[in-house]
Amino acid sequence: MLRSLRALGLYAALTVALTWPLAANLTVMDAGDSAFFAWEMAWELHSFTRDPAGLPHANIFHPLRYTLGMDEPVLGTTLLAAPLWLFTTDAVLIYNLVRLLTFALSGLTTYWLARELGAREGPALFAGAALAFSPIRTDQIAHLSTLGTQWLPLLLLFMHRFARTGLWRDAFLAALFFVLEFLACGYHGVIGLAVLPAGAIVLLWGRWSRLPAATLATAVAGLSLLPLYLMHQSALAPERYSRGSGETAFYSAAVESFLATSSWNRVWGEATAPFRTIGPNNLFPGLLVPGLAAAGGVVLWRRRQRPSRDALALLAVAGAAVVVSLGPEVRAFGRDLVPSPFAALRDVVPVFQMIRVTSRAGIYLALPLALLAAKGLDFLRLGPLVAGAVAAAALAETLIVPIPMPEWTKIIDTRKAPPGVYPWLAAQPGRPPIVHLPMLDVRGLERRPRYHESIYMVYSTLHFKPLVNGYAGIEPAAYVRLRDLARGFPSPDFLDALREIGVRYVVLHRGGYGPVQWPRIEAGLPRFGRELLPVATFGEDRVFELRGPPSGEAPAPLNVPGQHASLPLNRASNAPRGLSR
């Protein structure tokens, strides 16, 4: 216990230092993915404590249902936030704390795994740091889903332990942590279905008496994940959602991606620029971690010793991860070389068609490399000072600090009072549906981030009333059409569409419109005085109550999936995040 506390303290200190200045901005939020995950965790914690049955039906994309299933629900990481919810409902603070916590806990659980596999204390501590601050994680600093790696080392720990002991308890603990990792990051779960069997075969080969326990534990894990699958199906099936193989190939890793890191890496960013592609650029682990792993192999070869079964299993997982990362086609420097085995797997097993960014299999490369590097340090038997210098140099290869946080990105600061319109909405009785205008697409993140959908979602955690607005891994076709109609506000078509789905309050944010749009809106509003009744004004924010229906021809029904009416469906559009991207 004392060693674990010491390890956790080390990883906490490294987290603050190697992600600076995140720890100094715990109440600050930017628009986009971070805001989405802050809202999502708050919705889940709110639902768990107030209305568990309503959990799948998040308060976005009204009136659609199962909207939590339009992205990864990160429930496995939301568990970490549950104790915090007892003390604060500040969605921004909770998100920022949990994001940092994933670094420290991923380091701790990797340390435990390394110790389980026989590493000494120092190398095991190094393994935890190498995984926690691997470029595959630090490059995803805004994606709480892909940061949610804290359960993955425990899955491997109990897989390896079960292979040695044959105890059913260990098999079911491995299944438990697979479920938790799947709930933390759907990508890691789905990709795990492709890469983990390679390691399991090595571990269980010749140990056939363990197969019944392994089979039953696997079945229990599958049944445990069935509600998640059904929620996603209920959300995506009405949208006729699918990913084409061409899209997956476009976002897959090329061979040179394993030599590239993100441009903001302080050591390798500029040096690896020639290998950077349009798609993933975070698979280069630096030189020291794979170098230490290779050094361990050289030591074994010189001793004429065979690698352990544990090491071979790790190599099998890493190899499978490389294959999945390459996607349907093996590409190098813009040329297609040969079809990848993942193409056949994708065709045979439909669940793999949900993966767009196959390079996220890189976590299954980073973890084995960290563990094998720890074994290499063990074999080399370096002195404490030299080993410490090597570890420090390896961590230096991952440096991204200071992380850029320009003032214009600090849109929400929960130390300050929120804009007055949001407490006013919270004070209104019941759950009247609300629409915020403007409704901006993903380009709004750059043009007017303060009025992006994700910001409305974070502020909705003050009231949790239904929003027409939304931002997730996909954009429902009904929502896209409403957003298109909103560009003409005020217009009869848009107001009729809002009435059809029961919207009561229209919140108009003056700051979200440009110098050409706003005069047109002000000139048009008087024509709808009987339909849009002004009820509150807060600086540049105006709230209107939507009345109706107006006299004249009734609006046509909007015919939408789910239990409510909505707008006609087209194919779902893409958005920048989630299992579905």
Phi, psi and omega in degrees: 000317181298319179296321180294319178295321178296318178297316180297320177298319178298314183291327176296316179295318178296323179299313179299316185288318189269358173237016182300137013255034182302319183294340179268001183227049186289342181254011186253142182221139172256174180276159175105223189295317179301314180297320178302310184290328175298313177299316187297314179297319180297319178299316183294316179294320176299316182292318179302323185268338185247318187205077183304325181294335180273000184308312183294337188262072184295162189274037175236164179056033175308136011257019182293154179250168180058032185288342173296335180279004178273007175201182178284127183282353178044034182299328180294337175265331176300331176305325180294335183273346186304315178297327180294327182297338178291338186248335182207148172249020178286104185298324182291312179299316181297315179301311184295322177293315182293322177303315178292324181297328179297328178293308183296317182288325176297321176296316182296314183290329174292321174303314178300317180296316179298319177296321177300325182272007171100005180289145174290171187302309182299307177300326179293320176298320178297318180302316179299316179293320181298322179285313185301324185248021175300146178304332179295335177267311186294334178288346183251040191297337180266350186260097181299331181297306183285343172283345185281066182257009189293337181267340186299315177299327179289327174301311180292325179303310183282336171298311181293320180294318179298320180299329180276317188267329185073009182286133179300325179304316181293324178298318183283332173291321175299319178296319179301314184285336171295316179298315180296320178293321177299318180289333178284321181211109181299325176302312181297324179292310182294316178295326176301327177299333181270325189258330184294325177304329179299316177290322181297322179299316180296316183292325187261355182299126182083353179251056192294337180294345180274351185298317179303315179295318180297319181294315181294319179297321178296318179295320179296320178298317179298316179295325180295330181270357182301317178302322178296315179299315181295324177296315179297319179297318180297328180280319191266329183300316178298337180273358183051047188275136173200162176249131176281154181296329178297320179293318178297318179298322181298322183262010177276164178284141168268168180304319182288348178298334180284357175247008185242146171228170184294156184294340182268005171292124189288339182259312188252356185304310181284320184294328183265006181306321180298340182261000183283138181243181178293326184273227186291142180218045183223023185263354178282117185272008189088184182262327190285319182297306176295330178296318178294320178298317179294322179298322176299320177295321179295318178301315179298318182297319179292328177278356183058039177253148177272148175299150177291162176300322178300316181294320178296322178296319178297318178296323179295318178296316180298317179298317178296324179296320178298316180299313180294320181302325183289346175074202186291334181231136173280117184238148175215123176051047174084003181244135173281127183261295181213157173296145178268152174304335179296332179298316179294318179298319179296323180288327186275322184247105187301332184299332180286349177287348179280349184271127174258308184266086184293341180296348177291353168295349180303335179295330178280353169266318183296319182293309175301321179298318179298319181289318179292327175295322177297319177296322177299316177299321177301312183293325185287334178053050179287154175293160183305317182292317180293316179299319178296321178294319178297315179297317179297320179294322179296318178293326179299330180293344181261000191300130173233003185272151355285136179292129181297128176222071180298154185301327185291344178275346183275076189281319179246134171226108188285000170287340180259157178295141178289161174309142189302334184295330185284315172299326178297315178298321180296330182280348182284138183289155175074200182231062180291132178296145187231144169234135175258136178238138008282161171257108187256140176280190186298335178293340177295343177299330180264325187279308181218071186298335180294342183242024176284154182305322182297329178289318175302322182294317179298315179293337178291346177290352174280343183221333179058027174282157183297136177246137168289330182291161176182160180207122184202190182295332171229164175246115178302143183299324179298319179294318181299319180292320176299318180296322177296318178295327183296337180296337179266008182303136357272135180214150179300320183297316181292316180295322176297320179296322178293319178299320183299331180255013169082020181294136178254317185246133173249117181256118184254118181258106182303321184294345181275358184245150180274178185291343177269319184292317189296315177302323178296319180293314180298323179290330184273336185300319181302332180292345183242030183299329180279344182257327180248100184267116178297128181238341180198148177224133179227091184062241181271001179260128179240141178246129177243142172265127182277121178253162176157185002284156178289165175292152181114195185292134180290146179293149178291147177297153189259349170046083180231158181296167179088195186269358180239162173283156177196207188260160182300147185269140163240186178291144181296144178265168183274154172217166197272036183194164164098172178305327184278357184272000000 
